[in-house]
């Protein structure tokens, strides 16, 4: 189809864990059932296109569906039932309603509202490209711009303390250490890590290089990422001495990281594992699995890695997403400059 560009503007909160940890969209209040309109049907067509042809992840697609359902309801209240009847005035009115809740929905913060507006813009672009409408009334309606928020990273010393605090010589302890070492060594999203199967890991080292891991990112995009020696040793110990004991309690799942019942570990459990290790290491900062991903990127850039290499390792579709990390390292450079240069201050 010719609507490939319709997916260029994706909501920023589709898959949570490679998203910056922004606002979660609150649940919308239940609305009375109303007759389906031509707009509802056209929205369904768009969602099917995004799910089937564009391969959006389930979480991202759910965010689109929720946001566009609110838009459809708003248009229905405005008396608009056909895609071709939507005007720029309707789009800007909806943007205002997102902020003040005048449509009966929950008022949204800047980030959640921006995500919803991006979904609406993608919808209208798709309709125009497919010939459903003759014009795109949302083309010059821009989402509100949130203030730039730097990723949260912790220091190398803090990461080391957390990793060393994780795990004991029990099956679950070996798993905990392997999971956290893996997250920091690869920069994987937590959803990518818990979704791994044993066959996705190869610990056979090349003659002069690290092991390689196959990760499946957003939209099921596959990438190969090196696994450092610390992570490889922790995984090897878990696979040899930990996983077999956990697997014996389950039903033969191929999952790499298992819970105490032998099933695939959940994202919530992974968060709990990291929180326990951080508490044990006396880390008082707010730490989540995504913190390890942020720290992975920041520490690589501080060590001299090229931003495009880090982009590939993180699985970012655009280098623009990765470049936010360079702002963190720029702050570090400024601090070093001020401390070291004889004429930096005076």
SEDOMI-871976 format. One record per residue: x, y, z of N, C-alpha, C, O in turn; residue number from 1; residue in one letter. Coordinates in steps of 0.1 Angstrom, whole numbers. Example, Ala and Ser with C-alpha at 12.3 -4.5 7.8 and 13.67 -1.06 7.14 Angstrom:
! residues 2
ATOM     nu     nv     nw    cau    cav    caw     cu     cv     cw     ou     ov     ow  num  residuo
ATOM    132    -57     78    123    -45     78    132    -33     78    142    -33     85    1        a
ATOM    128    -22     71    137    -11     71    129      0     79    134     11     80    2        s
END
This chain:
! residues 346
ATOM     nu     nv     nw    cau    cav    caw     cu     cv     cw     ou     ov     ow  num  residuo
ATOM      8    -12      0      0      0      0      9     12      0     21     12      3    1        x
ATOM      3     24     -4     11     36     -5     12     43      8     17     55      9    2        x
ATOM      7     37     19      6     45     32     18     42     41     17     43     53    3        x
ATOM     30     38     35     41     35     44     45     46     53     49     44     64    4        x
ATOM     43     58     48     48     70     56     38     72     68     41     80     77    5        x
ATOM     27     66     67     17     68     78     22     63     91     18     68    102    6        x
ATOM     32     54     91     37     48    104     49     56    109     54     52    120    7        x
ATOM     53     66    102     65     73    106     63     80    119     72     81    127    8        x
ATOM     51     85    122     49     92    134     41     83    144     29     81    143    9        x
ATOM     49     76    152     43     67    161     41     73    175     49     81    179   10        x
ATOM     31     68    183     30     73    196     42     70    204     47     59    203   11        x
ATOM     46     79    213     58     77    220     57     67    232     67     64    238   12        x
ATOM     44     63    235     43     55    246     37     41    243     29     35    250   13        x
ATOM     41     36    231     35     23    227     41     12    235     34      4    240   14        x
ATOM     55     10    236     61     -1    242     69      3    253     81      6    251   15        x
ATOM     66      4    262     70     10    274     83      8    279     89     18    285   16        x
ATOM     88     -1    277    100      0    284    111      6    276    121     10    283   17        x
ATOM    112      8    261    122     16    254    118     30    252    125     38    246   18        x
ATOM    105     32    261    101     45    260    106     51    273    107     46    284   19        x
ATOM    110     62    270    113     69    282    102     67    291     90     66    287   20        x
ATOM    104     67    304     94     64    313     85     76    316     87     83    326   21        x
ATOM     76     78    306     67     90    307     54     86    314     53     76    321   22        x
ATOM     45     95    311     32     93    318     25     81    311     26     78    299   23        x
ATOM     17     73    320      9     63    315     -5     69    313    -10     76    321   24        x
ATOM    -11     66    301    -24     73    298    -34     67    308    -36     54    308   25        x
ATOM    -42     75    315    -52     70    324    -63     64    316    -66     67    305   26        x
ATOM    -70     54    323    -81     48    317    -92     58    314    -95     67    322   27        x
ATOM    -98     57    302   -109     66    299   -122     61    306   -124     49    307   28        x
ATOM   -131     70    310   -143     66    316   -152     58    306   -152     61    294   29        x
ATOM   -160     49    311   -168     41    302   -179     50    296   -185     59    302   30        x
ATOM   -181     48    283   -191     57    276   -202     48    271   -201     36    269   31        x
ATOM   -214     54    270   -225     46    266   -223     41    251   -217     49    244   32        x
ATOM   -228     30    248   -227     25    234   -234     34    224   -245     40    227   33        x
ATOM   -228     36    213   -234     44    202   -233     37    189   -224     28    188   34        x
ATOM   -241     40    180   -241     34    167   -227     36    160   -222     47    161   35        x
ATOM   -222     26    154   -209     27    146   -211     36    134   -221     36    127   36        x
ATOM   -201     45    132   -202     54    121   -191     50    110   -183     41    112   37        x
ATOM   -192     57     99   -181     55     89   -168     58     94   -158     52     90   38        x
ATOM   -167     67    103   -154     70    109   -149     59    117   -137     55    117   39        x
ATOM   -157     52    125   -153     41    133   -148     30    124   -138     23    127   40        x
ATOM   -155     27    113   -150     17    103   -137     20     97   -128     12     95   41        x
ATOM   -135     33     94   -123     38     88   -111     37     98   -100     34     94   42        x
ATOM   -114     39    110   -104     38    121   -100     23    122    -88     20    123   43        x
ATOM   -109     14    121   -106      0    122    -97     -4    110    -88    -12    112   44        x
ATOM   -100      1     99    -92     -2     87    -77      2     89    -68     -5     86   45        x
ATOM    -76     14     95    -62     20     98    -55     11    108    -43      8    106   46        x
ATOM    -62      7    119    -56     -1    129    -52    -15    123    -41    -20    127   47        x
ATOM    -60    -21    114    -56    -33    108    -44    -31     99    -35    -40     99   48        x
ATOM    -43    -20     92    -31    -17     84    -19    -16     93     -8    -22     90   49        x
ATOM    -20     -9    104     -8     -8    113     -4    -21    120      8    -23    122   50        x
ATOM    -14    -29    123    -11    -42    129     -5    -52    120      4    -59    123   51        x
ATOM    -12    -53    108     -8    -64     99      3    -60     90     13    -67     88   52        x
ATOM      2    -49     83     11    -45     73     23    -38     78     34    -39     73   53        x
ATOM     22    -30     89     33    -23     95     39    -30    106     50    -27    111   54        x
ATOM     32    -41    111     38    -49    122     40    -43    135     50    -46    142   55        x
ATOM     31    -34    139     32    -27    152     31    -38    163     24    -47    162   56        x
ATOM     39    -35    174     38    -44    186     25    -43    192     18    -32    190   57        x
ATOM     21    -53    199      7    -53    205      5    -41    215     -6    -35    214   58        x
ATOM     15    -38    223     13    -26    232     11    -13    225      3     -5    228   59        x
ATOM     19    -11    214     18      1    206      4      2    199     -2     12    199   60        x
ATOM      0    -10    194    -13    -10    187    -24     -7    197    -34     -1    194   61        x
ATOM    -23    -12    209    -33    -10    220    -34      5    223    -45     11    225   62        x
ATOM    -22     12    223    -22     26    225    -29     34    214    -37     43    217   63        x
ATOM    -26     30    202    -33     36    190    -48     34    192    -56     44    190   64        x
ATOM    -52     22    195    -67     19    196    -74     28    206    -84     33    204   65        x
ATOM    -67     29    218    -73     37    229    -74     51    225    -84     58    227   66        x
ATOM    -63     57    219    -63     71    216    -73     74    205    -80     85    205   67        x
ATOM    -74     66    195    -83     68    184    -98     66    187   -107     72    181   68        x
ATOM   -100     57    197   -114     56    202   -119     69    209   -130     73    207   69        x
ATOM   -110     75    216   -114     88    222   -116     98    211   -126    106    212   70        x
ATOM   -108     98    200   -110    108    189   -123    105    182   -131    114    179   71        x
ATOM   -126     92    180   -139     89    173   -151     94    181   -161     99    176   72        x
ATOM   -150     92    194   -161     96    203   -163    111    203   -174    116    203   73        x
ATOM   -151    118    203   -152    133    202   -159    137    189   -167    146    190   74        x
ATOM   -155    131    178   -161    135    165   -176    132    165   -184    139    160   75        x
ATOM   -180    120    171   -194    117    171   -202    127    179   -213    131    175   76        x
ATOM   -197    132    190   -204    142    198   -205    155    190   -215    162    192   77        x
ATOM   -195    158    182   -195    170    174   -204    168    161   -206    177    154   78        x
ATOM   -210    156    160   -219    154    149   -212    150    136   -218    151    125   79        x
ATOM   -200    146    137   -192    142    125   -191    127    124   -187    120    133   80        x
ATOM   -197    121    113   -197    107    112   -190    101    100   -187     89     99   81        x
ATOM   -185    110     91   -178    106     79   -164    112     79   -162    124     82   82        x
ATOM   -153    104     75   -140    109     75   -138    122     67   -131    131     71   83        x
ATOM   -145    123     56   -144    135     47   -150    148     53   -147    159     48   84        x
ATOM   -158    146     64   -164    158     70   -155    164     81   -159    175     87   85        x
ATOM   -144    158     85   -135    163     95   -128    175     90   -122    174     79   86        x
ATOM   -127    186     98   -120    198     94   -109    200    104   -108    194    114   87        x
ATOM   -100    210    100    -89    213    109    -95    218    123    -89    216    133   88        x
ATOM   -106    225    122   -113    230    134   -116    218    144   -114    220    156   89        x
ATOM   -120    207    138   -124    195    147   -111    190    153   -111    186    165   90        x
ATOM   -100    189    145    -87    184    150    -82    192    162    -78    187    172   91        x
ATOM    -82    206    160    -76    214    170    -86    215    182    -81    216    193   92        x
ATOM    -99    213    180   -108    212    192   -105    200    200   -106    200    212   93        x
ATOM   -102    189    193    -98    176    200    -85    178    208    -84    173    220   94        x
ATOM    -75    185    202    -63    187    209    -65    195    222    -60    192    233   95        x
ATOM    -74    205    221    -78    213    233    -85    204    244    -82    205    256   96        x
ATOM    -94    195    239   -101    186    248    -92    177    255    -94    173    267   97        x
ATOM    -81    173    249    -71    164    255    -65    171    268    -62    164    278   98        x
ATOM    -63    184    267    -57    191    278    -67    195    289    -63    194    301   99        x
ATOM    -79    198    285    -88    203    296   -100    193    299   -108    196    308  100        x
ATOM   -100    182    292   -110    172    295   -124    176    291   -134    170    296  101        x
ATOM   -126    186    282   -139    191    278   -147    181    270   -159    183    268  102        x
ATOM   -141    170    266   -148    159    259   -154    149    268   -159    139    264  103        x
ATOM   -152    151    281   -156    141    291   -146    131    295   -148    123    304  104        x
ATOM   -134    132    288   -123    123    291   -114    129    301   -116    140    306  105        x
ATOM   -104    121    306    -95    126    316    -85    135    309    -79    132    299  106        x
ATOM    -83    147    315    -73    156    310    -59    150    310    -55    143    320  107        x
ATOM    -51    151    299    -39    145    298    -27    154    300    -29    166    297  108        x
ATOM    -16    149    304     -4    157    305      2    159    291     -3    153    281  109        x
ATOM     13    167    290     18    170    277     22    158    269     19    157    257  110        x
ATOM     29    149    275     34    137    268     23    128    263     23    123    252  111        x
ATOM     13    125    272      2    117    267     -6    123    256    -10    117    247  112        x
ATOM     -8    137    258    -15    144    247     -8    144    234    -14    142    224  113        x
ATOM      5    145    235     14    145    223     13    132    216     12    131    204  114        x
ATOM     13    121    224     12    108    218     -2    106    211     -2    100    200  115        x
ATOM    -12    111    217    -26    110    211    -26    118    198    -32    113    188  116        x
ATOM    -21    130    198    -21    138    186    -13    132    174    -18    132    163  117        x
ATOM     -2    125    177      6    118    167     -3    107    161     -2    105    149  118        x
ATOM    -10    100    169    -19     89    164    -30     95    155    -33     89    144  119        x
ATOM    -35    106    158    -45    113    150    -39    117    137    -45    116    126  120        x
ATOM    -27    123    137    -21    127    125    -18    116    116    -20    116    103  121        x
ATOM    -14    104    121    -11     93    113    -24     87    107    -24     83     95  122        x
ATOM    -35     88    114    -48     84    109    -52     92     97    -55     86     86  123        x
ATOM    -51    105     98    -56    114     87    -46    112     75    -50    113     64  124        x
ATOM    -33    110     78    -24    109     67    -27     96     59    -27     96     47  125        x
ATOM    -30     86     66    -34     73     60    -47     75     51    -47     70     40  126        x
ATOM    -57     81     57    -69     83     50    -67     91     37    -72     88     26  127        x
ATOM    -58    101     37    -56    109     25    -48    101     15    -51    102      3  128        x
ATOM    -38     93     19    -30     85     10    -39     74      4    -36     71     -8  129        x
ATOM    -48     69     11    -56     58      6    -68     63     -2    -76     55     -8  130        x
ATOM    -70     76     -2    -82     82    -10    -95     81     -2   -105     84     -8  131        x
ATOM    -94     78     11   -106     79     19   -111     93     20   -123     96     20  132        x
ATOM   -101    102     21   -105    117     21    -96    124     10    -86    118      6  133        x
ATOM   -101    135      6    -94    143     -4    -83    152      2    -75    158     -5  134        x
ATOM    -84    154     15    -74    163     21    -70    158     35    -77    149     40  135        x
ATOM    -60    164     41    -55    159     54    -57    171     64    -48    180     64  136        x
ATOM    -67    172     71    -70    184     80    -60    184     92    -60    194     99  137        x
ATOM    -53    174     94    -44    174    106    -29    176    102    -20    176    111  138        x
ATOM    -27    179     89    -13    180     85     -5    190     92      7    189     94  139        x
ATOM    -11    202     95     -4    212    101     -8    214    116     -5    225    122  140        x
ATOM    -14    204    122    -17    204    136     -6    197    143     -5    184    142  141        x
ATOM      2    203    151     14    197    158     11    193    172      4    200    179  142        x
ATOM     17    182    177     14    178    191     22    188    200     32    194    196  143        x
ATOM     17    189    212     24    198    222     37    192    225     39    180    225  144        x
ATOM     47    201    226     61    197    228     65    196    243     65    206    250  145        x
ATOM     67    184    247     72    182    261     86    187    263     94    188    253  146        x
ATOM     89    191    275    103    195    277    112    183    275    109    172    279  147        x
ATOM    124    186    270    134    175    268    138    169    282    142    177    291  148        x
ATOM    136    156    283    140    150    296    151    140    293    150    131    285  149        x
ATOM    162    142    300    174    133    298    171    119    304    165    118    314  150        x
ATOM    176    109    297    175     96    303    182     95    317    192    101    319  151        x
ATOM    176     87    325    183     85    338    193     74    337    190     63    333  152        x
ATOM    205     77    341    216     67    341    222     67    355    222     78    362  153        x
ATOM    228     56    359    235     56    371    250     53    368    253     50    356  154        x
ATOM    259     55    377    273     54    374    277     40    373    270     30    376  155        x
ATOM    289     38    367    295     25    365    296     18    379    293      6    380  156        x
ATOM    301     25    389    302     20    402    289     15    408    288      4    414  157        x
ATOM    278     23    406    265     19    411    260      6    403    254     -2    410  158        x
ATOM    262      6    390    258     -6    383    266    -18    388    260    -29    391  159        x
ATOM    279    -17    391    287    -28    396    282    -33    409    281    -45    412  160        x
ATOM    278    -23    418    273    -27    431    260    -35    430    258    -44    437  161        x
ATOM    251    -31    421    239    -38    419    241    -52    414    235    -61    419  162        x
ATOM    250    -53    404    252    -66    398    258    -76    408    255    -87    409  163        x
ATOM    267    -70    416    274    -79    426    265    -82    438    267    -93    444  164        x
ATOM    254    -74    440    245    -77    451    234    -87    446    228    -93    454  165        x
ATOM    233    -89    433    223    -98    427    228   -112    428    239   -115    424  166        x
ATOM    219   -121    432    222   -135    431    230   -141    442    238   -135    448  167        x
ATOM    227   -154    444    235   -162    453    237   -175    445    235   -175    433  168        x
ATOM    241   -185    452    244   -198    445    232   -207    444    233   -219    443  169        x
ATOM    220   -201    445    208   -209    443    203   -207    429    208   -199    421  170        x
ATOM    193   -215    425    188   -215    411    183   -201    408    186   -195    397  171        x
ATOM    175   -195    417    169   -182    414    179   -171    415    179   -161    408  172        x
ATOM    189   -173    424    200   -163    425    209   -163    413    212   -152    408  173        x
ATOM    212   -174    407    220   -175    395    212   -168    383    218   -161    375  174        x
ATOM    199   -170    383    190   -164    373    190   -149    375    191   -142    365  175        x
ATOM    189   -144    387    189   -130    389    201   -123    384    201   -113    378  176        x
ATOM    213   -129    388    225   -123    384    227   -123    368    231   -114    362  177        x
ATOM    223   -135    362    224   -136    348    215   -126    341    219   -120    331  178        x
ATOM    203   -124    346    193   -114    340    199   -100    340    198    -93    330  179        x
ATOM    203    -96    352    208    -82    353    221    -80    345    223    -69    339  180        x
ATOM    230    -90    346    242    -88    338    239    -87    323    245    -80    316  181        x
ATOM    229    -95    319    225    -95    305    219    -82    301    223    -76    290  182        x
ATOM    211    -76    309    204    -63    306    215    -52    304    214    -44    295  183        x
ATOM    225    -52    314    235    -41    313    245    -44    302    250    -35    295  184        x
ATOM    248    -57    299    258    -60    289    253    -58    275    261    -55    266  185        x
ATOM    240    -59    273    234    -58    259    226    -45    257    224    -42    245  186        x
ATOM    222    -39    267    213    -27    266    199    -31    261    192    -23    256  187        x
ATOM    195    -44    263    182    -49    259    171    -43    266    172    -39    278  188        x
ATOM    160    -41    260    147    -37    266    143    -49    275    146    -61    272  189        x
ATOM    136    -47    286    132    -58    295    123    -67    287    123    -79    289  190        x
ATOM    114    -62    278    105    -71    271    113    -80    261    110    -91    259  191        x
ATOM    125    -75    256    133    -83    248    140    -94    256    141   -105    251  192        x
ATOM    144    -91    268    151   -101    276    142   -112    281    145   -124    280  193        x
ATOM    130   -108    286    121   -119    291    115   -127    280    110   -138    282  194        x
ATOM    115   -121    267    110   -129    256    120   -138    249    116   -145    240  195        x
ATOM    132   -138    254    142   -147    248    140   -162    251    135   -165    262  196        x
ATOM    143   -170    241    144   -184    243    158   -189    244    167   -182    240  197        x
ATOM    160   -201    249    174   -206    250    181   -206    237    193   -203    236  198        x
ATOM    174   -209    226    180   -210    213    185   -197    207    192   -196    197  199        x
ATOM    180   -186    213    185   -173    209    198   -169    214    204   -159    210  200        x
ATOM    204   -177    223    217   -174    229    228   -183    224    225   -196    223  201        x
ATOM    239   -178    220    251   -186    216    262   -181    225    267   -170    223  202        x
ATOM    267   -189    234    278   -186    242    292   -191    237    302   -190    244  203        x
ATOM    291   -196    225    304   -200    218    311   -188    214    308   -181    204  204        x
ATOM    322   -185    221    330   -172    218    337   -174    204    342   -185    201  205        x
ATOM    338   -163    197    346   -163    186    361   -163    191    363   -161    203  206        x
ATOM    370   -164    182    384   -165    187    389   -153    194    396   -154    204  207        x
ATOM    385   -141    189    389   -129    196    377   -120    197    378   -108    194  208        x
ATOM    366   -124    202    354   -115    204    344   -121    213    345   -132    218  209        x
ATOM    334   -113    216    323   -117    226    313   -126    219    313   -128    207  210        x
ATOM    305   -132    228    294   -140    223    284   -130    216    284   -118    218  211        x
ATOM    274   -136    209    265   -128    201    250   -133    206    248   -145    207  212        x
ATOM    242   -123    208    228   -126    212    219   -120    201    221   -110    195  213        x
ATOM    208   -128    198    198   -123    189    186   -118    196    180   -125    204  214        x
ATOM    183   -105    194    172    -98    201    161    -95    191    164    -92    179  215        x
ATOM    149    -95    196    137    -91    188    131    -78    194    125    -79    205  216        x
ATOM    133    -67    187    128    -54    192    114    -51    188    106    -60    185  217        x
ATOM    111    -38    188     98    -33    184     94    -37    170    103    -36    161  218        x
ATOM     82    -41    168     78    -45    155     85    -58    150     86    -61    138  219        x
ATOM     90    -66    160     96    -79    158    109    -77    149    113    -87    142  220        x
ATOM    115    -66    150    128    -63    142    139    -71    149    141    -69    161  221        x
ATOM    147    -78    142    157    -86    147    171    -79    146    173    -72    136  222        x
ATOM    179    -80    157    192    -75    156    202    -84    164    197    -91    173  223        x
ATOM    214    -83    161    225    -91    168    233    -82    176    237    -71    172  224        x
ATOM    235    -85    189    241    -77    199    252    -85    206    250    -96    210  225        x
ATOM    264    -79    207    275    -87    215    271    -88    230    264    -80    235  226        x
ATOM    276    -99    236    274   -101    250    288   -102    256    296   -111    253  227        x
ATOM    291    -93    266    304    -92    272    307   -104    280    298   -113    283  228        x
ATOM    319   -105    284    324   -117    291    317   -119    305    314   -130    309  229        x
ATOM    314   -108    312    308   -109    325    294   -115    323    289   -124    330  230        x
ATOM    287   -109    313    273   -114    311    273   -129    306    265   -137    310  231        x
ATOM    283   -132    298    284   -146    292    286   -156    304    281   -167    304  232        x
ATOM    295   -152    313    298   -161    324    286   -163    333    283   -174    338  233        x
ATOM    279   -152    336    268   -153    344    257   -162    338    250   -170    344  234        x
ATOM    255   -160    325    245   -168    317    249   -183    317    240   -191    319  235        x
ATOM    262   -185    315    266   -199    315    264   -206    328    259   -217    329  236        x
ATOM    267   -199    339    265   -205    352    250   -207    355    246   -218    360  237        x
ATOM    241   -198    350    227   -200    352    222   -212    343    214   -220    348  238        x
ATOM    227   -213    331    222   -224    322    227   -237    327    219   -247    325  239        x
ATOM    238   -238    333    244   -251    338    238   -255    351    234   -266    353  240        x
ATOM    238   -245    361    234   -249    375    221   -243    380    216   -248    390  241        x
ATOM    215   -234    372    203   -228    377    190   -232    369    180   -236    375  242        x
ATOM    191   -230    356    179   -232    348    174   -246    349    161   -248    349  243        x
ATOM    182   -256    348    177   -270    349    168   -273    361    158   -280    360  244        x
ATOM    172   -267    372    164   -269    384    150   -262    383    140   -267    388  245        x
ATOM    150   -250    377    138   -243    376    129   -249    365    117   -250    366  246        x
ATOM    135   -254    354    128   -260    343    121   -273    348    110   -276    342  247        x
ATOM    127   -280    357    121   -292    362    107   -290    369    100   -300    370  248        x
ATOM    105   -278    373     92   -275    379     81   -271    369     70   -269    373  249        x
ATOM     85   -269    357     76   -264    347     72   -274    337     72   -286    339  250        x
ATOM     68   -270    325     62   -279    314     71   -278    302     65   -279    291  251        x
ATOM     84   -276    303     92   -277    292     92   -264    283     94   -266    271  252        x
ATOM     90   -252    288     90   -240    280    105   -237    275    114   -240    282  253        x
ATOM    106   -232    263    119   -229    258    124   -215    263    136   -212    259  254        x
ATOM    117   -208    272    121   -195    276    135   -196    283    138   -206    290  255        x
ATOM    143   -186    281    156   -185    287    155   -182    302    160   -190    310  256        x
ATOM    148   -172    306    147   -168    320    134   -173    326    123   -170    321  257        x
ATOM    135   -182    336    123   -189    342    120   -184    356    129   -179    363  258        x
ATOM    107   -184    359    103   -181    373    104   -194    382    109   -204    377  259        x
ATOM    101   -192    394    102   -203    404     93   -215    401     95   -226    406  260        x
ATOM     83   -213    392     74   -224    388     78   -230    375     71   -239    370  261        x
ATOM     89   -226    369     94   -231    356     88   -225    344     90   -230    333  262        x
ATOM     80   -214    346     75   -207    334     83   -195    330     93   -192    337  263        x
ATOM     79   -188    320     87   -176    315     85   -165    326     74   -163    331  264        x
ATOM     96   -159    329     96   -148    339     88   -136    333     89   -134    321  265        x
ATOM     82   -128    341     74   -117    337     83   -104    338     93   -104    345  266        x
ATOM     78    -93    332     85    -80    333     84    -75    347     94    -69    352  267        x
ATOM     73    -78    354     71    -73    367     81    -80    377     86    -74    386  268        x
ATOM     83    -93    374     93   -100    383    107    -95    381    114    -94    390  269        x
ATOM    110    -92    368    123    -87    365    125    -73    372    136    -71    378  270        x
ATOM    115    -65    373    116    -52    380    119    -55    395    127    -48    401  271        x
ATOM    112    -65    400    113    -68    415    127    -73    417    133    -70    428  272        x
ATOM    133    -81    408    146    -86    410    156    -75    411    165    -75    419  273        x
ATOM    155    -65    402    164    -54    401    163    -45    414    172    -41    420  274        x
ATOM    150    -43    418    148    -34    430    154    -41    442    160    -34    450  275        x
ATOM    153    -54    443    159    -61    455    174    -60    455    180    -57    465  276        x
ATOM    180    -61    443    194    -60    442    199    -46    445    209    -44    452  277        x
ATOM    191    -36    440    195    -22    443    194    -19    458    202    -12    464  278        x
ATOM    183    -24    464    182    -22    479    193    -28    486    199    -22    496  279        x
ATOM    197    -40    482    208    -47    489    221    -40    487    230    -40    496  280        x
ATOM    223    -33    476    235    -25    473    234    -11    479    244     -3    477  281        x
ATOM    224     -8    486    222      5    492    221     16    481    227     27    484  282        x
ATOM    215     14    470    213     24    460    200     31    463    189     24    462  283        x
ATOM    200     43    466    188     50    469    181     57    458    169     61    459  284        x
ATOM    187     57    446    181     63    434    170     54    429    169     42    432  285        x
ATOM    160     60    422    150     52    416    155     44    404    159     50    394  286        x
ATOM    155     31    405    162     22    395    151     13    390    144      6    397  287        x
ATOM    151     12    376    142      2    369    150     -5    359    162     -1    356  288        x
ATOM    145    -16    353    152    -23    342    157    -13    331    167    -15    325  289        x
ATOM    148     -3    328    152      6    318    164     15    322    171     20    313  290        x
ATOM    166     16    335    178     24    339    191     17    334    200     24    331  291        x
ATOM    191      4    334    203     -3    330    205     -1    315    216      0    310  292        x
ATOM    194      0    307    195      3    293    201     17    291    209     19    282  293        x
ATOM    195     27    298    200     40    297    215     41    301    223     47    294  294        x
ATOM    219     34    312    233     34    316    242     27    306    253     32    304  295        x
ATOM    237     16    300    245     10    289    249     20    278    260     21    274  296        x
ATOM    239     27    273    241     37    263    250     48    267    259     52    260  297        x
ATOM    247     54    279    255     65    284    270     61    286    279     69    282  298        x
ATOM    272     49    292    286     45    294    294     42    282    306     44    281  299        x
ATOM    287     37    271    293     34    259    298     48    252    309     49    248  300        x
ATOM    289     58    252    292     70    246    303     77    254    312     83    248  301        x
ATOM    303     76    267    314     82    275    327     75    273    338     81    274  302        x
ATOM    326     63    269    338     55    266    343     57    252    354     52    248  303        x
ATOM    336     65    244    341     69    230    334     62    219    338     63    208  304        x
ATOM    323     54    222    316     47    211    309     58    202    304     68    207  305        x
ATOM    308     54    189    301     63    180    286     62    182    281     51    185  306        x
ATOM    279     73    181    265     73    183    257     64    174    247     58    178  307        x
ATOM    262     62    162    255     53    153    257     39    157    248     30    154  308        x
ATOM    268     35    162    270     22    167    260     19    179    254      9    180  309        x
ATOM    259     29    188    250     28    199    236     27    194    228     19    200  310        x
ATOM    232     34    184    219     33    178    216     19    174    205     14    176  311        x
ATOM    226     12    167    224     -2    162    222    -11    174    214    -20    174  312        x
ATOM    230     -9    185    230    -18    196    216    -17    204    211    -26    209  313        x
ATOM    211     -4    204    198     -2    211    186     -6    203    175     -8    208  314        x
ATOM    188     -7    190    177    -10    181    168      2    178    156      0    176  315        x
ATOM    174     14    179    166     26    176    164     27    161    174     25    153  316        x
ATOM    152     30    156    150     32    142    157     44    137    161     45    125  317        x
ATOM    158     55    145    164     67    141    175     71    150    174     69    162  318        x
ATOM    186     77    145    197     81    153    193     93    162    199     95    172  319        x
ATOM    182    100    158    178    111    166    174    107    180    176    114    190  320        x
ATOM    168     95    181    164     89    194    176     87    202    176     89    214  321        x
ATOM    187     82    196    199     79    204    206     92    208    213     92    218  322        x
ATOM    205    102    200    213    114    203    210    121    216    217    129    221  323        x
ATOM    198    118    222    195    124    235    205    120    245    208    127    255  324        x
ATOM    212    108    243    222    103    253    234    112    252    242    113    262  325        x
ATOM    237    118    240    249    127    239    248    139    248    258    145    251  326        x
ATOM    235    143    251    234    154    260    239    151    274    244    159    281  327        x
ATOM    237    138    278    242    134    291    257    134    291    263    139    301  328        x
ATOM    264    129    281    278    129    280    284    143    279    295    146    283  329        x
ATOM    276    152    272    281    166    271    282    172    285    291    180    287  330        x
ATOM    273    169    294    273    174    307    286    169    314    293    177    321  331        x
ATOM    289    157    312    301    151    318    314    158    313    323    161    320  332        x
ATOM    314    160    299    325    167    293    327    181    299    338    186    302  333        x
ATOM    316    188    301    317    202    307    323    201    321    331    210    324  334        x
ATOM    318    192    329    324    191    342    339    188    342    346    194    350  335        x
ATOM    343    179    333    357    176    332    365    189    328    376    192    333  336        x
ATOM    359    196    318    366    208    313    368    218    323    379    224    325  337        x
ATOM    357    221    331    358    231    341    368    227    352    375    236    357  338        x
ATOM    369    214    355    378    210    366    392    210    361    401    212    369  339        x
ATOM    394    208    348    408    205    343    414    217    336    427    219    337  340        x
ATOM    407    226    329    412    236    321    416    248    330    408    253    337  341        x
ATOM    428    253    329    433    264    338    425    277    336    425    286    344  342        x
ATOM    419    279    324    412    292    321    397    289    319    390    297    312  343        x
ATOM    392    279    324    377    276    323    369    285    331    358    289    327  344        x
ATOM    374    288    343    367    297    352    376    309    356    388    307    355  345        x
ATOM    370    319    360    379    330    365    372    344    364    378    354    368  346        x
END
